[in-house]
Amino acid sequence: MRMVTAITALGVITALGVTAGLASGLVFAAGAGGPGGMQMGAMPKHLPKPGKPIAYETAQPLIEYSNSAGTRMGRRKHKTIKFLGHNIHIVMVAVEPGSPDQTFEIHKLVDPEVEVSAGAKITLTLLNMDYGASMIHGVVIGQATPPYKTVVPVPVTGQIAEIPLTMPRTAQSVRKSKYFVDTTTFNAPRKSGHYYYFCQMPSHAKTGMYGKFVVVP
């Protein structure tokens, strides 16, 4: 990656006043993915204190949970992942190694449609596994629809959740790297509707880092 790209990206971060995503220390429970779903992996009981990146061994349960939680629906190219119940956990991985650049991974799918129940309490966790100076990712959920411009000002119309921009992994080696994690908890709207999740880092949503977030009765 050219130095000018790195400087530009870091300049944007400074201008926006953004800090690295922080681990929250929340406890996650294991559960079932629902009919036709897979058994979810258990979350670690304790995450590091805020500001401390986590080792690959600590990140692994988050990855396993992300890859198994929820139930796949439909046969489209971008399948829907349905989360049942009114107290759910969603773990998004930003560019899991081996996945296309500028994407989110949930349930081993790239930018899938996510479906939740109206009024559900949602714990959303972002694990940034990307590497590179400009590979800083966050998540916003709202009614801003694609196509996106280079910069998407936030908050957006109908915004219901946000995870601030989170730093990329610290080393090229996946297993030797440290990872940044951030978490937010919010309630889905009580009325059904269509929203989108997207990365608010300039140009990322424009190049495809987004997906549908659907609230159903």
C-alpha positions in Angstrom: 0.0 0.0 0.0 1.4 3.4 -0.9 2.4 5.8 1.8 0.2 8.5 0.5 -2.9 6.2 0.9 -2.0 5.6 4.5 -1.4 9.2 5.3 -4.7 10.2 3.7 -6.6 7.6 5.6 -5.1 8.6 8.9 -5.8 12.2 8.1 -9.5 11.4 7.7 -9.5 9.5 11.0 -7.9 12.5 12.8 -10.3 14.9 11.2 -13.3 12.8 12.3 -11.9 12.6 15.8 -12.2 8.8 15.7 -10.5 6.4 18.2 -9.9 2.7 18.0 -12.8 0.4 18.8 -12.6 -1.0 22.3 -13.5 -4.3 23.8 -16.5 -4.0 26.0 -16.1 -6.8 28.5 -19.6 -8.1 27.9 -20.5 -11.7 28.6 -22.1 -13.7 25.8 -24.2 -16.7 26.1 -24.3 -19.8 23.9 -27.6 -20.7 22.2 -29.2 -22.5 19.3 -29.5 -21.1 15.8 -33.2 -22.0 15.6 -34.8 -24.6 13.3 -32.4 -25.6 10.6 -29.7 -23.5 12.2 -26.4 -24.5 13.8 -25.3 -24.6 17.4 -23.6 -21.4 18.4 -20.2 -21.5 19.9 -19.8 -20.1 23.4 -18.5 -16.6 24.0 -15.6 -15.9 26.2 -16.7 -15.0 29.7 -14.3 -12.0 29.9 -13.0 -9.8 27.2 -9.9 -7.6 27.8 -10.3 -4.2 29.4 -11.2 -1.3 27.0 -8.2 -0.2 24.9 -6.4 -3.5 24.9 -6.5 -5.5 21.6 -7.1 -9.2 21.9 -5.0 -12.1 20.8 -6.1 -14.5 18.0 -6.9 -17.2 20.6 -9.3 -14.8 22.3 -10.8 -13.8 18.9 -11.4 -17.4 17.8 -14.6 -17.9 19.9 -16.0 -14.7 18.4 -15.2 -16.0 14.9 -16.8 -19.3 15.6 -19.9 -17.7 17.0 -20.2 -15.4 14.0 -19.9 -18.3 11.7 -22.6 -20.4 13.3 -25.2 -18.0 14.9 -28.5 -17.5 13.3 -30.4 -19.5 10.6 -29.7 -19.3 6.9 -32.8 -18.6 4.8 -33.4 -18.6 1.1 -31.4 -19.6 -1.9 -30.3 -16.3 -3.3 -26.6 -15.4 -3.8 -26.7 -13.2 -0.7 -28.7 -15.3 1.7 -30.7 -14.0 4.7 -29.5 -14.8 8.2 -32.5 -14.9 10.6 -32.0 -14.3 14.3 -34.8 -15.6 16.4 -36.0 -14.4 19.8 -36.0 -11.0 21.6 -32.5 -11.1 23.1 -29.9 -11.9 20.5 -26.2 -11.5 19.7 -24.8 -10.7 16.3 -21.1 -10.8 15.7 -19.9 -9.2 12.4 -16.4 -9.8 11.2 -14.9 -7.1 9.0 -13.0 -8.9 6.2 -12.3 -12.3 7.6 -9.1 -13.6 6.0 -9.9 -15.2 2.7 -13.0 -13.1 2.1 -13.3 -10.3 -0.5 -12.0 -6.9 0.5 -14.4 -4.3 1.9 -17.0 -6.8 3.2 -18.7 -8.0 6.4 -19.0 -11.7 7.2 -21.8 -13.2 9.2 -22.6 -17.0 9.3 -19.7 -17.5 6.8 -21.6 -15.3 4.3 -20.4 -12.1 2.7 -22.7 -9.1 3.4 -25.8 -11.2 4.0 -29.3 -9.8 4.7 -29.9 -9.8 8.4 -33.4 -10.4 9.8 -34.5 -9.7 13.4 -37.7 -9.4 15.3 -39.3 -6.0 16.0 -38.4 -4.8 19.5 -35.6 -7.3 19.9 -32.7 -6.4 22.2 -29.6 -6.7 20.1 -26.0 -7.0 21.1 -23.9 -6.2 18.1 -20.1 -6.9 18.1 -17.6 -6.0 15.4 -14.3 -7.8 15.1 -12.0 -6.2 12.7 -9.7 -8.8 11.1 -8.6 -6.6 8.2 -5.0 -5.5 7.7 -3.5 -2.3 6.3 -3.3 1.4 7.3 -6.7 2.3 5.7 -8.5 -0.9 6.7 -10.3 0.8 9.5 -13.9 -0.4 9.8 -17.1 0.5 11.7 -20.8 -0.2 11.4 -23.8 2.0 11.1 -27.4 0.8 10.9 -30.0 3.1 9.5 -32.2 4.0 6.6 -29.5 5.4 4.3 -29.8 3.3 1.1 -27.2 2.5 -1.6 -25.6 3.6 -3.8 -23.5 5.4 -1.3 -21.2 8.4 -1.8 -17.5 8.4 -0.9 -18.4 9.9 2.5 -21.7 9.1 4.3 -22.3 11.6 7.0 -23.5 10.1 10.3 -25.9 9.9 12.0 -28.0 9.0 9.0 -31.8 9.1 8.7 -33.5 6.5 10.9 -30.2 5.5 12.5 -30.7 2.8 15.2 -27.1 1.7 15.9 -23.5 2.6 15.4 -20.1 1.1 16.3 -17.3 3.6 15.8 -14.4 3.1 13.4 -12.3 0.2 14.7 -8.6 -0.3 14.0 -7.3 -3.1 11.8 -5.3 -6.1 13.1 -1.7 -5.3 14.2 0.3 -7.7 12.1 0.2 -9.4 8.8 0.3 -12.8 10.4 -3.3 -13.8 11.3 -2.3 -16.0 14.3 0.4 -13.6 15.7 -1.7 -10.5 15.3 -3.8 -8.6 17.9 -7.4 -7.6 17.1 -9.7 -4.8 18.0 -13.3 -5.4 19.0 -16.2 -3.1 19.8 -19.7 -3.7 21.0 -23.0 -1.9 21.2 -26.5 -2.8 22.5 -29.7 -1.4 21.1 -33.4 -2.3 20.5 -34.7 -3.0 17.1 -37.6 -0.7 16.1 -41.1 -1.9 17.2 -42.4 -1.6 13.7 -41.2 -3.7 10.8 -39.0 -2.0 8.2 -36.0 -2.1 6.0 -32.6 -0.7 7.0 -29.0 -1.1 5.9 -25.8 -1.8 7.8 -22.7 -0.2 6.3 -19.1 0.8 7.1 -18.8 4.6 7.6 -15.1 4.7 6.7 -14.9 6.9 3.6 -15.3 5.0 0.3 -15.9 1.6 2.0 -19.7 1.6 1.7 -19.4 3.0 -1.8 -17.3 0.0 -2.8 -19.8 -2.5 -1.4 -19.3 -2.8 2.3 -23.0 -2.9 3.3 -26.0 -5.2 3.6 -29.7 -5.2 4.4 -31.0 -5.2 8.0 -34.6 -6.2 8.0 -37.0 -5.8 11.0 -40.0 -8.2 10.9 -43.1 -8.5 13.1 
